Amino acid sequence: MWFWLTLDADIRCEHKIGKLALIAPEDFVFVGGRPVLTDGDPVGRSIGGCPNVGPGIKPCTTTVNVQRGESGYVTIGGKPVVRADLAGLTDGTPQGLVKYRVDHPGQTLVTEAP
């Protein structure tokens, strides 16, 4: 079972320190008083604090896409709910290989079966 993500979700690049700055544009479905994330919310978000630095190395600063983690069953405003199995790529180096993942969904009340 996968928890739905809220605005309080802790999503980080694979380097473990870089954390996504989330925005939830939908403001009519809440879990624990916090907005639920939907399709598109994790894309193009800034990543702060990625330690992957050095000559010729670009730290993770932005999310690029979503590879998995969007509900195939539940939508809000026509957009799929984002689940805790969320994963996608960042703009860090090596390009096309550095992913972001969920450390905590931001709530532990609402789940969806995979």
MMTF fields as JSON, N, C-alpha, C and O atoms, coordinates in Angstrom:
{
  "mmtfVersion": "1.0.0",
  "mmtfProducer": "UNKNOWN",
  "numBonds": 455,
  "numAtoms": 456,
  "numGroups": 114,
  "numChains": 1,
  "numModels": 1,
  "chainsPerModel": [1],
  "groupsPerChain": [114],
  "chainIdList": ["A"],
  "bondAtomList": [4, 2, 8, 6, 12, 10, 16, 14, 20, 18, 24, 22, 28, 26, 32, 30, 36, 34, 40, 38, 44, 42, 48, 46, 52, 50, 56, 54, 60, 58, 64, 62, 68, 66, 72, 70, 76, 74, 80, 78, 84, 82, 88, 86, 92, 90, 96, 94, 100, 98, 104, 102, 108, 106, 112, 110, 116, 114, 120, 118, 124, 122, 128, 126, 132, 130, 136, 134, 140, 138, 144, 142, 148, 146, 152, 150, 156, 154, 160, 158, 164, 162, 168, 166, 172, 170, 176, 174, 180, 178, 184, 182, 188, 186, 192, 190, 196, 194, 200, 198, 204, 202, 208, 206, 212, 210, 216, 214, 220, 218, 224, 222, 228, 226, 232, 230, 236, 234, 240, 238, 244, 242, 248, 246, 252, 250, 256, 254, 260, 258, 264, 262, 268, 266, 272, 270, 276, 274, 280, 278, 284, 282, 288, 286, 292, 290, 296, 294, 300, 298, 304, 302, 308, 306, 312, 310, 316, 314, 320, 318, 324, 322, 328, 326, 332, 330, 336, 334, 340, 338, 344, 342, 348, 346, 352, 350, 356, 354, 360, 358, 364, 362, 368, 366, 372, 370, 376, 374, 380, 378, 384, 382, 388, 386, 392, 390, 396, 394, 400, 398, 404, 402, 408, 406, 412, 410, 416, 414, 420, 418, 424, 422, 428, 426, 432, 430, 436, 434, 440, 438, 444, 442, 448, 446, 452, 450],
  "bondOrderList": [1, 1, 1, 1, 1, 1, 1, 1, 1, 1, 1, 1, 1, 1, 1, 1, 1, 1, 1, 1, 1, 1, 1, 1, 1, 1, 1, 1, 1, 1, 1, 1, 1, 1, 1, 1, 1, 1, 1, 1, 1, 1, 1, 1, 1, 1, 1, 1, 1, 1, 1, 1, 1, 1, 1, 1, 1, 1, 1, 1, 1, 1, 1, 1, 1, 1, 1, 1, 1, 1, 1, 1, 1, 1, 1, 1, 1, 1, 1, 1, 1, 1, 1, 1, 1, 1, 1, 1, 1, 1, 1, 1, 1, 1, 1, 1, 1, 1, 1, 1, 1, 1, 1, 1, 1, 1, 1, 1, 1, 1, 1, 1, 1],
  "groupList": [{"groupName": "MET", "atomNameList": ["N", "CA", "C", "O"], "elementList": ["N", "C", "C", "O"], "formalChargeList": [0, 0, 0, 0], "bondAtomList": [1, 0, 2, 1, 3, 2], "bondOrderList": [1, 1, 2], "singleLetterCode": "M", "chemCompType": "L-PEPTIDE LINKING"}, {"groupName": "TRP", "atomNameList": ["N", "CA", "C", "O"], "elementList": ["N", "C", "C", "O"], "formalChargeList": [0, 0, 0, 0], "bondAtomList": [1, 0, 2, 1, 3, 2], "bondOrderList": [1, 1, 2], "singleLetterCode": "W", "chemCompType": "L-PEPTIDE LINKING"}, {"groupName": "PHE", "atomNameList": ["N", "CA", "C", "O"], "elementList": ["N", "C", "C", "O"], "formalChargeList": [0, 0, 0, 0], "bondAtomList": [1, 0, 2, 1, 3, 2], "bondOrderList": [1, 1, 2], "singleLetterCode": "F", "chemCompType": "L-PEPTIDE LINKING"}, {"groupName": "LEU", "atomNameList": ["N", "CA", "C", "O"], "elementList": ["N", "C", "C", "O"], "formalChargeList": [0, 0, 0, 0], "bondAtomList": [1, 0, 2, 1, 3, 2], "bondOrderList": [1, 1, 2], "singleLetterCode": "L", "chemCompType": "L-PEPTIDE LINKING"}, {"groupName": "THR", "atomNameList": ["N", "CA", "C", "O"], "elementList": ["N", "C", "C", "O"], "formalChargeList": [0, 0, 0, 0], "bondAtomList": [1, 0, 2, 1, 3, 2], "bondOrderList": [1, 1, 2], "singleLetterCode": "T", "chemCompType": "L-PEPTIDE LINKING"}, {"groupName": "ASP", "atomNameList": ["N", "CA", "C", "O"], "elementList": ["N", "C", "C", "O"], "formalChargeList": [0, 0, 0, 0], "bondAtomList": [1, 0, 2, 1, 3, 2], "bondOrderList": [1, 1, 2], "singleLetterCode": "D", "chemCompType": "L-PEPTIDE LINKING"}, {"groupName": "ALA", "atomNameList": ["N", "CA", "C", "O"], "elementList": ["N", "C", "C", "O"], "formalChargeList": [0, 0, 0, 0], "bondAtomList": [1, 0, 2, 1, 3, 2], "bondOrderList": [1, 1, 2], "singleLetterCode": "A", "chemCompType": "L-PEPTIDE LINKING"}, {"groupName": "ILE", "atomNameList": ["N", "CA", "C", "O"], "elementList": ["N", "C", "C", "O"], "formalChargeList": [0, 0, 0, 0], "bondAtomList": [1, 0, 2, 1, 3, 2], "bondOrderList": [1, 1, 2], "singleLetterCode": "I", "chemCompType": "L-PEPTIDE LINKING"}, {"groupName": "ARG", "atomNameList": ["N", "CA", "C", "O"], "elementList": ["N", "C", "C", "O"], "formalChargeList": [0, 0, 0, 0], "bondAtomList": [1, 0, 2, 1, 3, 2], "bondOrderList": [1, 1, 2], "singleLetterCode": "R", "chemCompType": "L-PEPTIDE LINKING"}, {"groupName": "CYS", "atomNameList": ["N", "CA", "C", "O"], "elementList": ["N", "C", "C", "O"], "formalChargeList": [0, 0, 0, 0], "bondAtomList": [1, 0, 2, 1, 3, 2], "bondOrderList": [1, 1, 2], "singleLetterCode": "C", "chemCompType": "L-PEPTIDE LINKING"}, {"groupName": "GLU", "atomNameList": ["N", "CA", "C", "O"], "elementList": ["N", "C", "C", "O"], "formalChargeList": [0, 0, 0, 0], "bondAtomList": [1, 0, 2, 1, 3, 2], "bondOrderList": [1, 1, 2], "singleLetterCode": "E", "chemCompType": "L-PEPTIDE LINKING"}, {"groupName": "HIS", "atomNameList": ["N", "CA", "C", "O"], "elementList": ["N", "C", "C", "O"], "formalChargeList": [0, 0, 0, 0], "bondAtomList": [1, 0, 2, 1, 3, 2], "bondOrderList": [1, 1, 2], "singleLetterCode": "H", "chemCompType": "L-PEPTIDE LINKING"}, {"groupName": "LYS", "atomNameList": ["N", "CA", "C", "O"], "elementList": ["N", "C", "C", "O"], "formalChargeList": [0, 0, 0, 0], "bondAtomList": [1, 0, 2, 1, 3, 2], "bondOrderList": [1, 1, 2], "singleLetterCode": "K", "chemCompType": "L-PEPTIDE LINKING"}, {"groupName": "GLY", "atomNameList": ["N", "CA", "C", "O"], "elementList": ["N", "C", "C", "O"], "formalChargeList": [0, 0, 0, 0], "bondAtomList": [1, 0, 2, 1, 3, 2], "bondOrderList": [1, 1, 2], "singleLetterCode": "G", "chemCompType": "PEPTIDE LINKING"}, {"groupName": "PRO", "atomNameList": ["N", "CA", "C", "O"], "elementList": ["N", "C", "C", "O"], "formalChargeList": [0, 0, 0, 0], "bondAtomList": [1, 0, 2, 1, 3, 2], "bondOrderList": [1, 1, 2], "singleLetterCode": "P", "chemCompType": "L-PEPTIDE LINKING"}, {"groupName": "VAL", "atomNameList": ["N", "CA", "C", "O"], "elementList": ["N", "C", "C", "O"], "formalChargeList": [0, 0, 0, 0], "bondAtomList": [1, 0, 2, 1, 3, 2], "bondOrderList": [1, 1, 2], "singleLetterCode": "V", "chemCompType": "L-PEPTIDE LINKING"}, {"groupName": "SER", "atomNameList": ["N", "CA", "C", "O"], "elementList": ["N", "C", "C", "O"], "formalChargeList": [0, 0, 0, 0], "bondAtomList": [1, 0, 2, 1, 3, 2], "bondOrderList": [1, 1, 2], "singleLetterCode": "S", "chemCompType": "L-PEPTIDE LINKING"}, {"groupName": "ASN", "atomNameList": ["N", "CA", "C", "O"], "elementList": ["N", "C", "C", "O"], "formalChargeList": [0, 0, 0, 0], "bondAtomList": [1, 0, 2, 1, 3, 2], "bondOrderList": [1, 1, 2], "singleLetterCode": "N", "chemCompType": "L-PEPTIDE LINKING"}, {"groupName": "GLN", "atomNameList": ["N", "CA", "C", "O"], "elementList": ["N", "C", "C", "O"], "formalChargeList": [0, 0, 0, 0], "bondAtomList": [1, 0, 2, 1, 3, 2], "bondOrderList": [1, 1, 2], "singleLetterCode": "Q", "chemCompType": "L-PEPTIDE LINKING"}, {"groupName": "TYR", "atomNameList": ["N", "CA", "C", "O"], "elementList": ["N", "C", "C", "O"], "formalChargeList": [0, 0, 0, 0], "bondAtomList": [1, 0, 2, 1, 3, 2], "bondOrderList": [1, 1, 2], "singleLetterCode": "Y", "chemCompType": "L-PEPTIDE LINKING"}],
  "groupTypeList": [0, 1, 2, 1, 3, 4, 3, 5, 6, 5, 7, 8, 9, 10, 11, 12, 7, 13, 12, 3, 6, 3, 7, 6, 14, 10, 5, 2, 15, 2, 15, 13, 13, 8, 14, 15, 3, 4, 5, 13, 5, 14, 15, 13, 8, 16, 7, 13, 13, 9, 14, 17, 15, 13, 14, 13, 7, 12, 14, 9, 4, 4, 4, 15, 17, 15, 18, 8, 13, 10, 16, 13, 19, 15, 4, 7, 13, 13, 12, 14, 15, 15, 8, 6, 5, 3, 6, 13, 3, 4, 5, 13, 4, 14, 18, 13, 3, 15, 12, 19, 8, 15, 5, 11, 14, 13, 18, 4, 3, 15, 4, 10, 6, 14],
  "groupIdList": [1, 2, 3, 4, 5, 6, 7, 8, 9, 10, 11, 12, 13, 14, 15, 16, 17, 18, 19, 20, 21, 22, 23, 24, 25, 26, 27, 28, 29, 30, 31, 32, 33, 34, 35, 36, 37, 38, 39, 40, 41, 42, 43, 44, 45, 46, 47, 48, 49, 50, 51, 52, 53, 54, 55, 56, 57, 58, 59, 60, 61, 62, 63, 64, 65, 66, 67, 68, 69, 70, 71, 72, 73, 74, 75, 76, 77, 78, 79, 80, 81, 82, 83, 84, 85, 86, 87, 88, 89, 90, 91, 92, 93, 94, 95, 96, 97, 98, 99, 100, 101, 102, 103, 104, 105, 106, 107, 108, 109, 110, 111, 112, 113, 114],
  "secStructList": [7, 3, 3, 5, 7, 5, 6, 6, 7, 3, 3, 3, 3, 6, 6, 1, 1, 7, 3, 3, 7, 7, 7, 7, 7, 7, 7, 1, 7, 3, 3, 6, 6, 3, 3, 5, 7, 5, 6, 6, 6, 6, 6, 6, 7, 5, 3, 3, 7, 7, 7, 7, 7, 5, 6, 6, 5, 7, 7, 7, 7, 5, 5, 7, 7, 7, 7, 3, 3, 3, 3, 3, 3, 3, 3, 3, 6, 6, 3, 3, 3, 3, 3, 3, 3, 3, 3, 3, 3, 5, 1, 7, 1, 1, 6, 6, 6, 7, 3, 3, 3, 3, 3, 3, 7, 1, 7, 1, 1, 7, 3, 3, 7, 7],
  "xCoordList": [0.828, 0.0, 0.879, 1.924, 0.441, 1.196, 0.407, -0.771, 1.066, 0.437, 0.369, 1.237, -0.67, -0.736, 0.233, 0.476, 0.785, 1.691, 0.92, -0.019, 1.344, 0.791, 1.898, 3.048, 1.532, 2.495, 3.64, 4.703, 3.427, 4.461, 5.393, 6.254, 5.234, 6.086, 7.559, 7.909, 8.396, 9.849, 10.388, 10.495, 10.723, 11.215, 12.626, 12.865, 13.556, 14.973, 15.647, 15.221, 16.712, 17.53, 18.299, 18.368, 18.862, 19.59, 20.783, 21.317, 21.203, 22.337, 21.919, 22.744, 20.635, 20.009, 19.89, 19.078, 20.654, 20.554, 19.685, 18.983, 19.728, 18.948, 17.457, 16.999, 16.692, 15.26, 14.438, 14.781, 13.345, 12.457, 11.616, 11.167, 11.41, 10.49, 9.161, 9.062, 8.153, 6.875, 5.86, 5.856, 4.997, 3.864, 2.675, 2.779, 1.562, 0.347, -0.706, -1.364, -0.889, -1.844, -3.305, -4.168, -3.592, -4.962, -5.188, -4.379, -6.28, -6.518, -7.919, -8.546, -8.401, -9.727, -9.787, -10.863, -8.665, -8.606, -7.412, -6.279, -7.696, -6.676, -6.637, -7.653, -5.458, -5.286, -4.546, -3.466, -5.112, -4.503, -4.35, -3.424, -5.25, -5.204, -4.214, -4.037, -3.562, -2.558, -2.998, -3.553, -2.758, -3.17, -2.483, -1.31, -3.23, -2.712, -2.045, -2.573, -0.886, -0.181, -0.829, -1.304, -0.842, -1.392, -0.378, 0.687, -0.721, 0.125, 0.693, -0.038, 1.971, 2.635, 3.236, 4.153, 2.734, 3.253, 4.747, 5.455, 5.26, 6.701, 7.619, 8.838, 7.084, 7.922, 8.321, 7.493, 9.6, 10.105, 10.281, 10.386, 10.316, 10.481, 11.964, 12.796, 12.268, 13.664, 14.094, 13.29, 15.378, 16.003, 17.078, 17.971, 16.982, 17.95, 18.882, 18.444, 20.148, 21.102, 21.772, 22.395, 21.672, 22.336, 23.853, 24.431, 24.499, 25.936, 26.812, 28.037, 26.202, 26.938, 27.613, 27.097, 28.767, 29.469, 30.929, 31.492, 31.515, 32.919, 33.178, 32.239, 34.435, 34.755, 34.031, 34.154, 33.274, 32.556, 31.331, 30.739, 30.946, 29.788, 28.703, 28.959, 27.497, 26.376, 25.507, 25.069, 25.253, 24.361, 22.918, 22.571, 22.102, 20.675, 20.047, 20.127, 19.423, 18.767, 17.292, 16.533, 16.876, 15.504, 15.075, 15.884, 13.788, 13.241, 12.903, 12.476, 13.097, 12.898, 11.584, 10.835, 11.303, 10.113, 9.619, 10.203, 8.549, 8.029, 8.089, 7.549, 8.74, 8.831, 7.786, 7.332, 7.412, 6.372, 5.806, 6.386, 4.659, 4.108, 2.819, 2.339, 2.245, 0.962, -0.14, -0.006, -1.221, -2.324, -2.965, -3.145, -3.298, -4.047, -5.54, -6.332, -5.92, -7.308, -7.948, -9.124, -7.198, -7.773, -7.254, -6.05, -8.182, -7.804, -8.441, -9.463, -7.81, -8.336, -8.321, -7.261, -9.471, -9.535, -9.038, -8.489, -9.225, -8.79, -7.324, -6.853, -6.59, -5.164, -4.945, -5.543, -4.095, -3.821, -3.178, -2.346, -3.576, -2.952, -1.536, -1.294, -0.599, 0.783, 0.959, 0.549, 1.579, 1.76, 3.213, 4.105, 3.423, 4.751, 5.759, 6.932, 5.327, 6.294, 6.841, 7.442, 6.629, 7.092, 8.601, 9.372, 9.001, 10.413, 10.505, 9.614, 11.576, 11.826, 13.262, 14.052, 13.602, 14.979, 15.165, 14.231, 16.404, 16.804, 17.701, 18.013, 18.106, 19.02, 20.488, 21.367, 20.755, 22.133, 22.93, 22.374, 24.254, 25.115, 25.399, 25.468, 25.563, 25.502, 24.072, 23.14, 23.907, 22.584, 21.836, 22.397, 20.549, 19.69, 19.824, 19.225, 20.609, 20.81, 20.444, 20.156, 20.447, 20.209, 18.713, 18.049, 18.2, 16.764, 16.435, 17.303, 15.15, 14.605, 13.592, 12.964, 13.433, 12.532, 11.913, 12.359, 10.879, 10.15, 10.798, 10.991, 11.138, 11.599, 10.425, 10.407, 9.441, 8.232, 7.089, 7.276, 5.899, 4.788, 4.112, 3.326, 4.404, 3.767, 2.491, 1.922, 2.054, 0.862, 0.874, 1.512, 0.187, 0.102, -1.341, -1.596, -2.277, -3.689, -4.328, -5.109, -4.015, -4.688, -3.707, -2.617, -4.128, -3.289, -4.063, -5.284, -3.319, -3.896, -3.124, -1.902, -3.842, -3.195, -2.455, -2.955, -1.278, -0.527, -1.224, -0.738],
  "yCoordList": [-1.174, 0.0, 1.245, 1.286, 2.246, 3.482, 4.642, 4.827, 5.415, 6.623, 7.7, 7.78, 8.52, 9.7, 10.739, 10.799, 11.557, 12.617, 13.906, 14.254, 14.597, 15.923, 16.954, 16.62, 18.193, 19.283, 19.123, 19.719, 18.32, 18.078, 16.918, 16.558, 16.332, 15.201, 15.611, 16.75, 14.659, 14.858, 14.094, 12.868, 14.823, 14.221, 14.751, 15.956, 13.833, 14.209, 13.572, 12.532, 14.231, 13.63, 12.455, 12.319, 11.627, 10.44, 10.776, 9.9, 12.016, 12.405, 12.668, 13.044, 12.468, 12.45, 13.796, 13.919, 14.787, 16.076, 17.045, 17.872, 16.947, 17.836, 17.574, 16.462, 18.582, 18.431, 19.276, 20.426, 18.698, 19.402, 20.43, 20.208, 21.558, 22.59, 22.327, 22.489, 21.925, 21.532, 22.666, 23.544, 22.618, 23.522, 22.646, 21.812, 22.826, 22.067, 23.024, 23.701, 23.103, 24.056, 23.694, 24.571, 22.424, 22.024, 22.324, 21.944, 23.001, 23.354, 22.975, 23.682, 21.823, 21.407, 19.977, 19.514, 19.258, 17.935, 17.94, 18.213, 17.629, 17.679, 16.364, 15.684, 16.014, 14.903, 15.486, 16.057, 15.349, 15.923, 17.428, 17.998, 18.079, 19.526, 20.04, 21.253, 19.157, 19.562, 19.141, 18.055, 19.99, 19.663, 18.407, 18.16, 17.625, 16.418, 16.816, 17.655, 16.219, 16.498, 15.731, 14.609, 16.356, 15.727, 15.771, 16.376, 15.127, 15.069, 16.44, 17.43, 16.494, 17.733, 18.481, 19.282, 18.232, 18.957, 18.728, 19.68, 17.494, 17.313, 17.687, 17.594, 18.103, 18.391, 19.867, 20.753, 20.109, 21.474, 22.149, 23.373, 21.376, 21.938, 22.092, 21.296, 23.118, 23.35, 22.354, 21.888, 22.05, 21.156, 21.976, 22.529, 22.045, 22.818, 21.952, 20.978, 22.29, 21.631, 20.392, 19.664, 20.113, 18.913, 19.054, 20.059, 18.049, 18.136, 17.666, 17.639, 17.3, 16.763, 17.908, 18.374, 18.358, 19.487, 19.138, 18.236, 19.866, 19.659, 20.049, 20.377, 20.022, 20.374, 19.453, 18.23, 20.051, 19.273, 18.536, 17.729, 18.804, 18.133, 19.17, 20.224, 18.852, 19.747, 19.162, 18.016, 19.938, 19.437, 19.387, 20.044, 18.622, 18.561, 19.885, 20.264, 20.583, 21.845, 21.864, 22.702, 20.936, 20.924, 19.493, 18.681, 19.199, 17.915, 18.027, 19.081, 16.928, 16.942, 16.266, 16.802, 15.106, 14.359, 13.462, 13.421, 12.757, 11.725, 10.413, 10.312, 9.408, 8.101, 7.13, 6.235, 7.315, 6.468, 7.189, 8.159, 6.695, 7.231, 8.008, 8.608, 8.005, 8.658, 7.61, 6.561, 7.894, 6.956, 6.661, 7.55, 5.413, 5.005, 4.919, 4.584, 5.223, 5.067, 6.35, 6.598, 7.167, 8.321, 9.619, 9.793, 10.527, 11.827, 12.937, 12.743, 14.092, 15.311, 16.373, 16.697, 16.913, 17.908, 17.362, 18.106, 16.057, 15.417, 15.034, 14.517, 15.278, 14.935, 13.783, 13.767, 12.812, 11.695, 12.153, 13.059, 11.514, 11.739, 11.176, 10.162, 11.832, 11.365, 10.5, 10.88, 9.322, 8.348, 8.305, 8.872, 7.618, 7.539, 6.699, 6.655, 6.029, 5.328, 6.25, 5.785, 7.545, 8.547, 8.446, 8.285, 8.545, 8.623, 9.301, 9.167, 10.022, 10.695, 11.149, 10.836, 11.889, 12.339, 13.791, 14.593, 14.104, 15.483, 15.963, 15.208, 17.216, 17.773, 17.635, 18.198, 16.895, 16.716, 15.78, 15.07, 15.786, 14.888, 13.623, 13.658, 12.504, 12.357, 12.5, 11.913, 13.286, 13.584, 12.312, 11.371, 12.312, 11.186, 9.998, 8.953, 10.132, 9.004, 9.296, 8.366, 10.556, 10.892, 11.049, 11.867, 10.248, 10.253, 10.987, 11.258, 11.3, 11.771, 10.755, 10.066, 10.66, 9.678, 10.258, 11.279, 9.583, 10.01, 9.412, 8.2, 10.275, 9.803, 9.662, 8.76, 10.561, 10.494, 11.129, 12.188, 10.507, 11.011, 12.273, 12.897, 12.652, 13.822, 13.507, 14.378, 12.27, 11.819, 10.296, 9.652, 9.727, 8.251, 7.809, 6.853, 8.508, 8.176, 7.556, 6.613, 8.065, 7.643, 6.889, 7.373, 5.672, 4.842, 4.405, 4.546, 3.871, 3.299, 2.025, 1.981, 0.993, -0.267, -0.086, 0.604, -0.685, -0.564, -1.313, -1.321],
  "zCoordList": [0.0, 0.0, 0.0, 0.65, -0.732, -0.853, -0.26, -0.565, 0.585, 1.128, 0.046, -0.822, 0.113, -0.747, -0.201, 1.005, -1.091, -0.66, -0.393, -1.108, 0.653, 0.939, 0.782, 0.495, 0.974, 0.884, 1.892, 1.718, 2.948, 3.957, 3.607, 4.41, 2.429, 2.042, 2.042, 1.734, 2.392, 2.364, 1.162, 1.19, 0.114, -1.122, -1.346, -1.284, -1.607, -1.701, -2.915, -3.418, -3.367, -4.414, -3.796, -2.575, -4.643, -4.162, -3.284, -2.603, -3.291, -2.458, -1.01, -0.177, -0.721, 0.609, 1.323, 2.24, 0.945, 1.633, 0.834, 1.416, -0.503, -1.359, -1.22, -1.483, -0.81, -0.537, -1.498, -1.773, -2.012, -2.923, -2.196, -1.071, -2.857, -2.384, -3.093, -4.31, -2.343, -2.938, -2.957, -2.095, -3.973, -4.102, -4.479, -5.379, -3.807, -4.124, -4.654, -3.864, -5.988, -6.537, -6.263, -6.287, -6.005, -5.682, -4.205, -3.359, -3.898, -2.504, -2.041, -1.252, -2.56, -2.129, -1.626, -1.248, -1.608, -0.979, -0.031, -0.428, 1.231, 2.274, 3.038, 3.18, 3.526, 4.465, 5.657, 5.5, 6.842, 8.033, 7.934, 8.51, 7.208, 7.075, 6.05, 5.929, 5.306, 4.326, 2.923, 2.76, 1.893, 0.529, -0.004, 0.274, -0.771, -1.417, -2.732, -3.462, -3.041, -4.292, -5.436, -5.26, -6.615, -7.805, -8.94, -8.815, -10.039, -11.226, -11.568, -11.606, -11.811, -12.168, -10.99, -11.173, -9.776, -8.606, -8.384, -8.055, -8.55, -8.288, -9.455, -9.31, -10.598, -11.767, -11.8, -11.593, -12.062, -12.16, -10.808, -10.74, -9.74, -8.394, -8.078, -8.511, -7.325, -6.954, -5.878, -5.07, -5.899, -4.921, -4.218, -4.859, -2.911, -2.16, -1.337, -0.725, -1.313, -0.435, -0.967, -0.193, -2.266, -2.798, -2.634, -3.049, -2.03, -1.782, -2.947, -2.824, -4.062, -5.2, -5.961, -6.977, -5.463, -6.068, -6.322, -5.702, -7.237, -7.562, -9.002, -9.728, -9.434, -10.813, -11.796, -11.718, -12.719, -13.734, -13.21, -13.928, -11.968, -11.372, -11.104, -10.522, -11.537, -11.299, -10.189, -10.287, -9.134, -8.081, -8.581, -9.562, -7.916, -8.234, -7.798, -6.63, -8.743, -8.419, -8.812, -8.325, -9.696, -10.191, -10.532, -10.984, -10.308, -10.757, -12.233, -12.704, -12.964, -14.411, -14.808, -15.625, -14.241, -14.642, -13.514, -12.431, -13.785, -12.883, -13.649, -14.75, -13.078, -13.721, -13.187, -13.9, -11.934, -11.348, -10.12, -9.632, -9.63, -8.396, -8.549, -7.587, -9.755, -9.937, -9.94, -10.569, -9.24, -9.116, -10.467, -11.299, -10.659, -11.842, -11.552, -12.432, -10.308, -9.871, -9.356, -9.621, -8.626, -7.939, -8.557, -8.744, -8.872, -9.401, -8.567, -7.907, -8.62, -7.994, -9.077, -9.612, -9.403, -10.47, -11.79, -12.603, -12.016, -13.247, -13.291, -14.304, -12.208, -12.153, -11.185, -10.109, -11.542, -10.639, -9.328, -9.315, -8.234, -6.929, -6.98, -7.633, -6.292, -6.235, -4.99, -3.893, -5.176, -4.095, -3.633, -4.265, -2.517, -1.897, -2.677, -2.308, -3.748, -4.592, -5.688, -6.657, -5.526, -6.474, -6.693, -5.747, -7.958, -8.325, -9.676, -10.515, -9.876, -11.146, -11.19, -10.299, -12.231, -12.414, -12.009, -12.033, -11.635, -11.352, -12.493, -13.414, -12.417, -13.415, -13.006, -13.659, -11.937, -11.465, -12.347, -13.185, -12.149, -12.915, -12.125, -10.896, -12.823, -14.266, -14.79, -14.239, -15.859, -16.402, -16.763, -17.324, -16.422, -16.752, -15.832, -16.086, -14.751, -13.84, -12.39, -11.637, -11.979, -10.573, -10.34, -10.976, -9.418, -9.145, -7.854, -7.024, -7.716, -6.446, -5.97, -6.774, -4.648, -4.039, -2.78, -2.256, -2.31, -1.12, 0.121, 0.205, 1.093, 2.4, 3.363, 4.2, 3.241, 4.066, 3.288, 2.688, 3.28, 2.477, 3.012, 2.299, 4.245, 4.823, 5.597, 6.255, 5.514, 6.264, 6.318, 5.485, 7.272, 7.404, 7.637, 8.37, 7.011, 7.186, 5.946, 6.068, 4.762, 3.533, 2.642, 2.338, 2.226, 1.362, 0.138, 0.061, -0.816, -2.031, -2.325, -2.184, -2.733, -3.098, -4.413, -5.302, -4.563, -5.834, -6.959, -8.09]
}
